[in-house]
Amino acid sequence: MTFKASDKNSVSSPHNDLLVVKILIANCKVLRVLVDTRSSVNLIFRESLQRMELRGYKHKSRIRSLTSFAGKITMSVGTIELHVQVGGVIKIPTFTIISKPVIYNIIMGTSWLHTMEAVPLLYHQCLKFPMVAENHTLRGSKSAKRACSMIEPGR
């Protein structure tokens, strides 16, 4: 798997942008999905889950503590397995549900990246993963990043 200069065509430099993408999750087009290589879990926020109006998906009540890189503790309210489709590949990762408001709808962590055998490259603002015929590239979403910078979570 290689990254070429052409992979960076639409990215302005210099930048310190996080990788924010659009992904199809449970047949819903989800904007403001953060790909976070520092998170070992996939997170979905209760408000995002409610807006998706999912039918046929059941969440399991499971309270556990999550500790951030800075040492801050947040309690989860449950878990749910959802179909995630990117470039024709469908995986069913487990998401930890939390009720804390944030500017992202979902955070995809390293567990999903490893399942997809994906390689994120922040400099190029893309994520590549192997498919049968060739590699697929998921590009960062400029509109989603802009929306994140304009939204401030409720207090």
N, C-alpha and C positions, 0 to 999 in steps of 0.2 A: 504494500500500500504506500503510495507516494503522495506528497503534497507538492503542487507546482505553483509557480508564480501566478498563473492564470486563476488558481483557486481564490486568490485574494483580490481579483479585479474590482469588485464593488465595495471593497472595504477602504475607508479613509484612514490614512496613517498620519501621524502616530495615533494610537488609541489604546485605552485600557478597558475596553468593553468586555463584559461577561458574555457568555454565549447564551442568547435567548432565542428560542425557536418556536415554530408552530408545529404541533403534532396532532394526529388523529388518535384520540383516546376514546374507547367505548363508542365509536361512531360519531363522536363530537369533535369538531375542529377546535382545538384548544390553543389559544394564544397565550403569550407570556409564560412560556415553559422555560425555566432556567436549567441548563445542563451544568451541574455542580460536581466537579471532580473531588471536592472536599467532603461531600456528603456520602455516607455509607448506606443511607436509606433513600427510598423514593417517597416524597411527601406530597400529599394532596390536602388542600385546605378545605375545611367543612363547607365554607361558603361556595367555593368552586364546585364541589361535589353536588351541592343543592341546585346550583344553576344548570348543571348538566342534565338534571331531571332523568336520571338513569332508571330504566326498567329492567328487571331480571338480574340485577346485581345486588348481592347482599353483603353488607359489611359485618365484620365480627367486632364485638366490643372487646377491646383489649387496651387497658391503660398501662402505659409504660413511660419511663422518663427518657427523654432525648437530651443529650448534652451537646451544646454547640462548641465550635472551635474555641470560642472565648470563655467557655465554662458555664454558660447560662443554661439552665434546665427548663425544658418545656415538656408538658405532659401530653401524650397522645390520647385520643379518644377511641381509636379502633384501627382496623386494617381492612383493606378491600383489594381484590384482584380485578384488574381491568385490562381489556385488550388494548394494546398499543401497536399502531401500524405506522411504519416508516418505510417508504420505498418498496412497498409490497411485502415486507417482512412483518409478521405479526408475532408478538411475544405477549405473555400474560404476567407481568410483574406484580408483586405485592406492593401496595402503597400504604404508608402509615398516615392516618388521618389526624390532623391537628386543627384546633379551632382558633388559633392565633391569626389575626389578619396580617397579610403581607402583600407586597406589590405583585408577586407572581401567583399564578393559578396553581402551578405544579412545579416541584423540583425533582428532576431526574438525577439520581445519584449514581455512584460507581457500580452498584449491583446491576442496574439496567445497562450501563455502558459495557460491562463485562458480558452480560447475556447477549447483547447485540454484537459483541466483538468489535465495538466501536472505538475509534481513535478521535478524540476531540482536539482541535487545534485553535486556540483562542486567537492567535495572531491572524489566521486566515478566516476566522469567524465561521468555521464549519465543523462538521462531524462526518467522518467517513467510516463506512462499515462494509464488509464483504458481502457480496451476493453471488449467486451461482455463475452468472455470465461476467459480471464486472463489479467494481466497487460502486456504492451509492454515496452521494454527497448530500447531506442535509445542511443547508445554509442558515446562518443566523438571520433573524427577521428584524430589519431596520424599524418597521412600524411597531413591532412588539417592544423593542428596546426603547423607542420614543415614548410609548405608552407607560412603560415602567418609570421613566424619568419624570413623567407628569403626574403620577399617582402617588399619593402618600397614604400609608395604611392608617386606619382609624386608631384612635388612642383609647 
